[in-house]
Amino acid sequence: MKMMSLTLSVLALMFGPVFCADALTLGYGSEKPQVGFLNQNNQPGLEELQPWGPLSFRVHGGEFWVADTVGGRVLHLSGDAKLLHELNVGTASAMIEDIALELDAAGAVKGVLAIRSDTQEVVLMGLDGKVAKTYGGQGDEPGRFLQATFVDISAAGNVFVADTGRQMLCVFNPDGSVLREMHWEWSGFALDPAGNLARLQWDDQAKIGHLIIETPDGKKLNDIGLQIEDHTNPKLWMVGANGTSLVTYIPPAGFKGEYSWVLCDKFGKVTSSGRVKPPVVMNRYLTQDRDGTWYLGAGDYNDAPKGSLQFEKYEFK
């Protein structure tokens, strides 16, 4: 695997994006369709505590949607690495935090949601690049954000935004008005196949995390205690049709370059577990295609323009 990754990295630098059965690889830079970066190599004396590169990606039907965070754009790549769309969210200062895909009734992508870090707006764009709607904006009142971090959209058109700054999760109606807000514990969130909101809630007295599933307007459908070992920084990634949930977290021994992960059944019992190494640095480093295939982002933005950003198939087993 290391030899394959090295070969892909070299090819990406020479010829651009590379696709194989298990990975898509992009080079760093300003050429199409490379991805932008900020670190000590191109910005000596950079005061940021972390380097910057793409913070989010999605996969749908074997095609890749990549948030070129530093470039202020979203790249749409086919399975054979052809650039299909380039959606400009704004200037490079837009600094995209996360993206989500809007689907039509047939399940095809018809639009892209992107969080702009500079304006704290969530922008909905069509595939022609035109802005159809915006949500939020800078502020600490309901429906506005201080540090919007994650976004998703249901088939019904409800938009869900998690704000790290306000520790709030906001639900918007399809018309853009605020449906409701709730406290959020920096622990990710997910939409189940029916478009219901799944989130984690810590019970400090019982010392157990609960998986809460609610309708967009707040009707509680389920409350499951997850039987996970002692942990910190849990993050929910998925809730499936059968009630299976995927959670990553820092284990009792602390963070040593890897997160622990567990799959829990509908009763909260752990059915499998393992470790996953996150990239440096990416908000949404795991994503699932509609056929159930998972992909993991892999890259070290400290090294750019050396190396590459890879999206590799990943199995939780």
C-alpha positions in Angstrom: 0.0 0.0 0.0 2.8 2.4 0.8 4.4 1.7 -2.6 1.1 2.3 -4.4 0.6 5.6 -2.5 4.1 6.8 -3.4 3.5 6.0 -7.1 0.2 7.8 -7.1 1.8 10.8 -5.5 4.4 11.0 -8.2 1.9 10.6 -11.0 -0.3 13.3 -9.5 2.6 15.8 -9.4 3.5 14.9 -13.0 0.1 14.6 -14.7 -2.6 15.8 -12.4 -5.3 13.7 -10.8 -4.9 10.0 -10.8 -7.7 7.4 -10.3 -7.4 3.7 -9.6 -9.9 1.2 -8.2 -9.1 2.2 -4.7 -8.0 5.8 -4.7 -8.2 9.2 -6.3 -5.1 11.4 -5.9 -4.8 15.2 -6.4 -1.7 17.3 -6.5 -1.2 20.6 -4.6 -1.0 23.8 -6.5 -3.1 26.3 -8.6 -3.3 24.4 -11.8 -6.6 22.6 -12.7 -7.6 20.4 -10.9 -4.9 20.7 -8.2 -6.0 21.9 -4.8 -4.7 25.0 -2.9 -2.8 25.0 0.4 -1.4 27.4 2.9 1.7 26.5 5.1 5.2 27.6 5.9 6.4 26.6 2.4 4.3 29.1 0.5 3.6 31.6 3.3 6.8 31.8 5.4 6.0 33.1 8.9 2.4 32.1 8.7 0.9 32.6 12.1 -1.8 29.9 11.8 -1.4 27.0 14.2 -2.3 24.6 11.5 -1.7 24.3 7.7 -4.7 24.7 5.4 -5.9 22.5 2.5 -9.2 20.9 1.5 -11.4 20.5 4.6 -14.2 18.4 3.2 -15.2 16.0 0.4 -18.1 14.0 -0.7 -18.6 11.0 -3.0 -21.7 10.3 -4.9 -22.2 7.5 -7.5 -18.4 7.1 -7.7 -17.8 10.8 -8.4 -15.9 13.1 -6.1 -16.8 16.5 -4.8 -13.8 18.3 -3.2 -13.9 21.5 -1.2 -10.8 23.4 -2.4 -10.9 25.4 0.8 -8.0 27.7 0.0 -9.1 28.2 -3.6 -12.7 29.1 -2.6 -14.1 26.6 -5.0 -15.7 23.1 -5.2 -14.3 20.6 -7.7 -16.4 17.8 -9.2 -14.4 14.9 -10.5 -15.5 11.9 -12.4 -14.5 8.4 -11.3 -11.8 8.5 -14.0 -10.5 11.8 -12.7 -11.9 14.2 -15.2 -12.9 17.7 -14.0 -16.7 17.9 -14.6 -17.5 21.1 -12.7 -15.7 23.9 -11.0 -17.9 26.0 -8.8 -16.5 29.2 -7.5 -17.9 30.0 -4.0 -16.2 33.4 -3.8 -12.6 34.7 -3.6 -9.9 32.6 -2.0 -10.8 34.2 1.3 -14.1 32.2 1.3 -12.1 29.4 3.0 -14.7 26.6 2.6 -15.3 24.6 5.8 -17.6 21.9 4.6 -19.8 20.9 1.7 -23.0 18.9 1.1 -24.8 17.7 -2.0 -28.4 18.6 -2.9 -30.1 15.8 -4.8 -33.1 15.8 -7.1 -36.0 13.3 -6.9 -34.0 10.7 -9.0 -31.0 10.9 -6.6 -28.8 12.9 -8.9 -26.8 15.9 -7.7 -28.4 19.2 -8.6 -26.7 21.6 -6.2 -23.9 22.0 -3.7 -24.0 23.6 -0.3 -20.7 25.2 0.9 -19.9 26.9 4.2 -18.0 30.2 3.7 -15.7 30.8 6.7 -15.2 34.5 5.8 -18.9 35.5 5.8 -20.3 32.6 7.9 -22.8 32.0 5.2 -24.0 28.6 3.8 -24.2 29.1 0.0 -26.4 26.8 -2.1 -25.2 26.8 -5.8 -26.6 25.1 -8.8 -24.2 23.1 -11.1 -24.1 26.2 -13.3 -22.3 28.0 -10.4 -25.2 30.4 -9.7 -26.1 31.0 -6.1 -29.7 29.9 -5.5 -29.9 30.7 -1.8 -27.9 31.6 1.3 -28.4 30.7 4.9 -27.0 32.3 8.1 -24.3 34.9 8.2 -22.0 36.3 10.9 -23.7 36.7 14.3 -24.7 35.0 17.6 -28.5 35.2 17.2 -30.6 32.3 16.0 -29.9 31.3 12.4 -26.5 32.9 12.4 -23.0 31.5 13.1 -19.7 32.3 14.7 -17.8 29.2 13.3 -20.0 27.1 11.1 -18.3 23.8 10.7 -20.6 21.1 9.3 -23.5 21.2 6.9 -25.9 18.7 5.4 -29.3 18.7 3.6 -32.1 16.2 3.5 -34.1 15.0 0.5 -37.0 17.2 1.8 -34.8 20.3 1.6 -34.1 20.9 5.3 -30.6 22.3 5.8 -28.6 21.4 9.0 -25.7 23.5 10.2 -23.4 22.8 13.2 -21.8 25.9 14.6 -18.7 25.3 16.7 -18.5 28.9 17.9 -22.0 29.0 19.4 -22.2 25.2 20.1 -25.5 25.2 18.3 -27.0 23.0 15.6 -29.5 24.9 13.5 -32.2 23.4 11.3 -33.5 25.5 8.4 -36.8 25.0 6.5 -36.6 24.5 2.8 -37.5 28.2 2.3 -34.5 29.2 4.3 -36.3 30.2 7.5 -35.1 28.9 10.9 -37.0 25.8 12.0 -35.2 25.4 15.3 -31.9 25.4 17.1 -30.5 23.1 19.8 -27.3 22.7 21.9 -24.5 20.9 20.1 -21.6 19.2 21.7 -19.0 19.4 18.9 -19.7 15.8 18.2 -20.7 15.7 14.6 -24.2 14.8 13.4 -25.8 12.7 10.7 -29.0 12.3 8.8 -30.7 8.9 8.7 -32.1 7.6 5.4 -35.5 9.2 6.2 -33.9 12.7 6.7 -34.2 12.6 10.5 -31.4 14.3 12.6 -29.1 12.0 14.6 -26.8 13.6 17.1 -24.9 12.7 20.3 -25.7 13.8 23.8 -23.5 13.1 26.8 -25.1 12.1 30.1 -22.6 13.3 32.6 -24.3 11.7 35.6 -24.5 8.2 34.0 -21.2 8.8 32.1 -22.6 7.5 28.8 -23.2 9.0 25.4 -26.7 8.9 23.9 -27.6 8.7 20.2 -30.6 10.9 19.8 -32.7 10.7 16.7 -35.4 13.4 16.0 -37.5 14.6 13.2 -36.3 18.0 11.8 -38.9 19.8 13.9 -37.8 18.1 17.1 -40.0 15.1 17.7 -37.9 12.5 19.4 -37.9 9.1 17.6 -35.2 7.3 19.5 -32.8 7.6 22.4 -30.1 5.0 22.6 -27.2 4.6 25.1 -24.1 3.8 23.2 -22.0 1.1 25.0 -18.6 2.7 24.1 -15.5 2.5 26.4 -14.4 5.6 28.3 -13.6 8.2 25.7 -13.4 11.9 24.7 -14.2 13.9 21.6 -16.8 11.5 20.1 -18.0 12.3 16.6 -21.0 10.8 14.8 -20.6 10.0 11.1 -23.5 7.8 10.1 -26.8 6.3 11.1 -28.1 3.6 8.7 -31.5 2.2 7.8 -31.0 -0.7 10.3 -30.1 1.7 13.1 -26.3 1.0 12.8 -24.2 4.0 13.9 -20.6 4.9 13.3 -18.7 6.9 15.9 -15.1 8.0 16.2 -13.4 9.1 19.4 -10.2 9.6 21.3 -9.6 6.4 23.4 -8.6 6.4 27.1 -4.9 6.4 26.3 -5.2 9.7 24.5 -4.7 10.8 20.9 -1.6 9.2 19.3 -2.2 10.0 15.6 -5.3 7.8 15.4 -8.9 7.8 16.4 -10.8 4.8 17.6 -14.0 3.9 15.8 -16.9 1.7 16.6 -20.0 0.5 14.8 -23.0 0.1 17.1 -26.2 -1.7 16.4 -29.7 -0.3 17.0 -29.5 -1.2 20.7 -26.2 0.7 21.1 -24.0 -2.5 21.4 -20.6 -2.3 19.7 -20.4 -4.8 16.9 -17.0 -4.0 15.5 -14.2 -1.6 16.3 -10.8 -0.4 15.1 -8.5 2.6 14.5 -8.4 5.2 11.7 -5.7 7.8 11.0 -7.1 11.2 10.1 -5.3 13.5 7.7 -3.7 16.8 8.7 -6.0 18.8 8.7 -9.6 18.0 7.5 -13.1 18.4 9.0 -14.9 15.8 7.0 -12.2 13.2 6.4 -14.7 10.3 6.0 -17.6 10.1 3.7 -19.9 7.4 2.4 -21.0 6.8 -1.2 -24.7 5.9 -1.8 -23.7 2.2 -2.4 -22.3 2.0 1.2 -18.6 2.4 0.2 -16.6 4.5 2.6 -13.7 6.8 1.6 -11.0 8.3 3.7 -9.1 11.5 3.0 -5.3 11.1 3.4 -2.8 13.9 3.2 -0.4 16.1 5.2 -0.8 19.8 4.4 2.4 20.6 6.2 4.4 19.0 3.3 2.6 20.6 0.4 3.4 21.2 -2.4 5.2 17.9 -1.9 3.1 14.8 -1.6 -0.6 14.7 -2.6 -4.1 14.5 -1.3 -5.7 11.0 -1.6 -9.2 9.7 -1.3 -9.0 6.0 -0.6 -11.6 3.3 -0.1 -11.8 2.4 3.5 -13.4 -0.6 5.2 -14.7 -0.6 8.8 -13.9 -4.2 9.8 
